[in-house]
Amino acid sequence: MEQSKSIIKRHDVLLIFAVAIVTAIASEVKVIPYEGAPFRFGLGTVMFLLAVLILPLPLIHTGFITGIVIVLFRTILDVAFFESAFTNAILTHLPAGLFYILFAFGLYMIKLEQLKSKPFLLASLVTIIEFASNSVEQLATSLFITNIPLTMKEIVLLLLVAFIRSFFVVGIYSSITVKEQKRQVQQLLNFISTLYVEALYLKKSMNEIEQITADSYSLYDQLKKIDPMLGMKALSIAQEIHEVKKDEQRIYAGLAKILNMEQLDAYFISELLQYVKEANEKYSEMLNKKIEIAISCNHDFRTKEHIPLLALMNNLVANAVEAIEKEGTIRISINTSKDFATITVEDTGAGISKNLIPVIFDPGFTTKFNRQGVPSTGIGLSHVQAIVDKFNGTIHVESNETTVFSIKIPINNLQEGV
C-alpha cells in the first residue's frame, strides 16, 4: 500500500514538472502590446489552465513549482542570449513566478473540480482570478523593476485578455469533456441494448422452463401410480428445473431493474441513428471491411424507448455488416407519418434466398457457422421480431439487388408525449 502511494506521488511530481516546463516554453510565445510596457501576454497561462483542468494535479504544488520553473527558465534564457546578470534576471522575472502561484491558489480557493460541470460560472471566476493575479504581477513589476506605472488603458487590456483566455480555455475543455461524455453514453447505451436482447432471451427461456416444469410434474403424477421410484425421479427433475427457473427469475429481475432505470431518459431519434452508425462503423473496421453507412430521418422526435430501438437497429445493422463480403453500403432511415414510424435498413450484401425469408425470424434459425462448423445461437432476428411485436408493429423483408428490412411501428408507441 505504501509503495502504491509513493508511486502515485512520484507520478504526480513528474506530471507537475512536465506541466511547468511546457508552460515555461509556451510562455515564450508572447505578445508585447506596447513598446516598453511592463507586461506581456503569452500562451503559458493557456497551457497551465488547460493542464490543471484536464489533469488531476494538486493545484498549490503545481502553481508553486511552475512559478519557480518559469523564473529559472526565463533567467537562463536572459543569461544565455542577452548576457544579463544572473541576479538581475531573476529579480526581473520573479513577478511572473508570483503570477502562477497566485493563479493556482485562486483556482484552489474556488474548488476547481466542483465547477467543471458549470462552464460559464467557471470561466467567469477564472477571468477574475487571472485578472487579479495579472494585476499583482504587473503592480510588482511596476513598483520594483520598471518604475513604469500602469495606466487605466493597460488595466482594461489586462481584464480583456483575462476574459478571452479564460473563456477560450474553458470552452476547449468543455468541448473535450462533452465529446468524451457522449462517447461514454454511446458505449453505455449499446451495452444496455445488448442486455435488453439478453433479457428477452432469458424471459423466453423462463417461459419454456415453466412449461417443462409443468410437463415434468405431469409425468410424475402419471408415473407415481405405475412406478413410484420413477415417479420420484420425475418429481426430482421437476424440482431441479424449478430451481433453475428461480435463479433465472432473480437474474431477470436484476436486468429489468437496470433496463427500467436506463429508460427514464428520452433521446432524439437522430441521436440513436448516430449511435448505431458509429458503433457499426467500428464493427465493420474490426472485420476489415470497407462499409459506408448512411443515415437519414425525415422528422426528429424524442423517445423513451431508446433501449429496445437500439437493440433492434443494432441487430439488423450488425447482420448487414456481416452479410457484406468486403465492401458495400448500408442505409438506415426513419420516416415518420401521422400514424407510423418506418425504420428501414438496406444493405448491398449477399442477400437472402427467397425460400428462407419466411423462416428467418424463427427461433434458432441461422445461416452463420464458425470455423469448426458450429452454428450460432440464431436468436438475433427472432428477438427483432419480439421487439417489433412489443410495439404492435410489423416487419417486412425483401431481397433482390439489395436486402431491405422495413419495420412499421405506430408512432404513439415510440414518440414521447404522444
N, C-alpha and C positions, 0 to 999 in steps of 0.2 A: 504493500500500500504506500509506504513512504517512498519507495523507488518510483512508483507511478506519479506521485505528487511532484517529485524532483524533475521527472521528465517533462511534465506539463509546464513547470516553471521555466525550465530551460528552453522549451519550445516558445513560450511567451517572450522571453528575453530576445531570442533570435528574431521573432516577428517584430518586436518593438524596434530593434536596431535596423531591421530591413525597412520599416516604415520611416524611421528617422533619416536614413541615407537617401531613400527615394524622395522624401520631402525636401531634403537639402539640395539635391540635384535639380528637382523640379523648380525650386525657388529661384534658380539662376535663369530660368526662362521668365523674364520680367519686363515690365513696362515702367519707365520713369516719366510720369505725366508732365512734370515741369523741370526744366533745367535748373539744377542746384536745389531742388526740393528735398526736404528731409525724409522723404519716403518713396517707396516703390511698390509695385504690385506684381507678384509672381504667381506661378502655378503651385507653389509649395502648400499654401493654405487649402487649395482644392484637393490635392493629393492626400494631405493629412486628414481632412474631414471625411473624404470618401473612404479612406483606410479604416478610421475608427468606427464608421458606420457599418462597414462590412465585416471587420474582424472583431472578435470578442476580446478586446485588449483592456487591461487596466488603464484608465484614462490618465490618472495623475502621473503614473510612471512613464507612460508613453509621451505625454507632454513635456515632462522634465528632461527625459533622455533626448527627445527631438530638439528641444531648445539648446541643449549642450552641443549636440552634433551640428546643428545649424551654425552656432557661433564658431566652433572649431573649423568646420568646412570652409566657411567664408574667410576666416582668418588665414587659413593655409593658402587659399586662392590669392588673397591680397599680398601675402608674403612672397609667394612663388612668382606671381605675374606682375605685380605692381611695386615690388621691393619695399613694401610698407614695413614699419617696425612692428614686431610681434605684439607688443603691449598695446600700441595704438590701435592695431587691427582688432584685437579682442574687445577693447573698450567700445570701438565703433559698432561692433555687431552684437553687443550684449542686449540692447533693446529688442532685437529680433528674436533672440532666445527667450526673453521675457514674454514676448507675444505668445509663443506656443505654450508656455507654462500657464499663462492666464487663460488662454483659449481652451486648453484641455480642462482646467479647473472649472471654467464656466460650463462646459459640456457635462462635467461630472455633477455639478450642482443642479442642473435641470433634469437629471436622471435620463440620460440619452436613450437608454434601452426602452424605457416605458413610452417614449414619444415616437418611436419609429413607425407606429401604426397611424400616426396623425401628422402627415407630411406638411400640411400648411402651418400648423402650430409649431412644429419642429423647425421649419425653415425661418419662421418669424423670430423665434427665440435665438437661433444660431446667428441671424443677422445682428441682433442686439449684442450678443456675446462677442462676435467678431469686431463689430464697430467699437465696443468698449475696449477690447484688447488692443486693437489697432491704435486707438486714441492714446492709450497709455504708452504704447511703443513710440508713437510719434512725439508725444509730450516729453518722454525721457530723452529722445534723440535731440529735440529742440533745446532742452534745458542744459544737457550735459555734453553735447557733441558739436552741434552745428550753430547753436545760438540763433537759429532762424525760426521766428515764431510761426505758429500755424495760423492761417487765415480762415475765415468762415467758408470761403470757396473750397479750400482744401478739406475742411471738416465735412462739408456736404459731399465731396467726392469720396471720402472715406465711407460715408454712410451708403452712398450709391453702389460702390464696389462691394461692400459687405452684403447688400441686398441681392445683387446679381449673382455673386459667387455662392451664397447660401442657398438660394432657390434653385440655382443651376445644379449644384451637387446633390441636394436633397431630391430634386427631380430625377436625376440619373439613378440614384439609389432606389427610389420608389419604383421606377420602371423595371429595374433589375429584379426587385423583390416581387413585383406583381407578376412578372413573367415566370418566376420560379414558383410562386403560389399557383399560378394557372397550370403549370406542368404537374405539380403535386396533386391538384384537384383532378386533373385528367387521369392520372395514374390511379387515384383512389376510385374514381367512378368506373373505370374499366375493370378494376379488381372487384368492385361491388357488383357490377353487372355479371361478371363470371360467377360470383357467389349466388346471384339470383338464378342463373341457369342450374347450378348445382342444387339449389333449394327446390327447384321444380322437379329435378330428377329424384331427389330424396322424398318429396311428397308423393310422387308416383310410386316409388318403391314401398313407401309406407302403406299405400292403398293395396298394393299387391300382397304385402306381408299380412295385412288384415284378412285378406281372402284366404291365404294359405293357412293362417291360424284357424280360421273357421272350418276349412276343409279338414285340417288335422284333428280338430275336436270332433267333427262329424265322424271321421274314421274311427276315433277312439270309442265313440258312442256305439258304433256298429260292432267293433271288434271285441269289446268287453263282454258281450253276450256269447261270442263264439270262442274266443281265446283270451282270457283275462291278461295273460302275460304280454301278448301282442298289443292288447288294448292299453296297458300301462305304458308300453313303449311309445305308442302313438300319442298318448297324453303327455309324455315327457318331451316329445318333439314339439308338440303344440306349445308347451310352456317355454321351451327354449326359444322358439320363434317369437313368442310374445315378449320375451326379454329383449330380443334384438329390436323389436318394434319400439319398445320403451326407450332404448338407447337412441334410436333414430329420432324419436319424438323430442328428446332432450336437445339433440344437435339441431334439429329443425327449428325448435323454439329459439335457440340462440341466434341462428341465421335470420329468422324472421324479425327478431328484435333489431339486429343490425340494419336490415333492409328497410324497416319502418323508419328508423332514425334517419337514414340517408335520404328518404323520400320526403322529408319535411321541407326541404328547399325546392324552389322551382327554377328551371333552366330554360333558356330560349332554345328553340329547335335548331337554330343556326349554330349555337354552341355545340350541341350534340353532334351535328353533322361534322363540325370541325374536329371534334374529339375522335370520331370514327375514322375520318380521313387520316389524321396524324398517326393514330395507333396502327392502322393497316398499312400505311406507307412504311413504317418501321418494320412491320411484319414481312412485307414484300422484300425489303432490303436484306432482312435476315435470311430469306430464302434465295438471295442473289437473283431477284427478278426485277426487271425494269417495268414498273407499272405506273401509269398515270391515273390518279384518282380525282375525278371532278365531282363537285357537289353543287347543288342548286336548291333554292327554296323560294317559292313564289310569294309566300306570306309568312313572316316570322311571328311566332307566338310562344308564350311561356307554358311549360307543362311541369306537373309534379310527378309524371310517370317516366322520368328520365332513366331510371334503372332498367325497367323492362324494355324500353325503347332502345337503350344502348345495347342490351343483351341481344335483342332481335337484330339490329342493324350490324353489330359487330360479327354476329354469327354468319349472316348472309354475305357480308363483305369478305370475311376471312375465307369462306368457301370459294368465293370468286377469285381471291388471290391464289388459292391452291389450284384452282381449275385452269389458270393461265400458265402456259408452258414456260416461257422465258420473258416475254414482254407483251404488254397489251394495255387495255383501258378498262376502267371501272367507272360507271356513272351512278351517283347516288342522288336521288331527287325526292323532295317532299312538296307535293302540290295540294293545296287546301281549297275546298269549295265551301259553300254554305253549310253542308251537312257532313262532308267527309274529308279526311286527310289520307292522301295516297302516297305511300312510300314505295319507291321504285329503285331496284338495284339491278343494273345491267352490266354484263361483262363480255369480253371478247375471248373467253376461254374455250375449252374443248367442247363445251355443250353437254346436254343431257339427252340421251336417247328417248324418243317419244314413248316407247313402251315402258320406260322406267318412271316417267313423270307421275303416273297415278300412285306409285308406291314409295316415292322418295320421302314422304312425311311419316311413313310407318316407323314405329319404334324399332330400333335395331338394324334398319336398312343402312347399308353403306357400300360405297364403291372404293373405299380407301383401305389399303393394306400396307403394313410396314415391310421392311426388307426381309423379314422372316415369314411373310405371308399371313401375318395375324391381322384380322380385320379390326378397324377402330370400333369404338362403342356405338357409333351411329345414332347418338342421342341429339345431335345438333338440330337438324331440320324438324324433328318431332317436337322439340321444345320451341322452335319458332312457331310451329302450328299451335302449341299450347298457349303461347303469349298472345297470338292473334285471336284465339278463341276467348281468352280472358277479356279482351277488349270488344268482343262481339264483332270481330272483323272477318274479312275473307282474304284468301291468298290465291293468286293465280300465277302459273308458270308457263312461259313459252321459251322454246329453244330452237332457233333457226340459225341464222348467221351469228346472232348473239343470244345469250341466255338472259331472260328478264324475269325477275321476281317482282310481282306487283301486289302490294298489300293495301287493302282499303279498310279504314277504321273510322267509325263515327267520331266526328270532331269533338262532340260533347264528352267523350271518354278520355280525351287527351288534353284539351285546352283548359288551362287554369281559369277559373271564374266563369266558365260557360255552363 
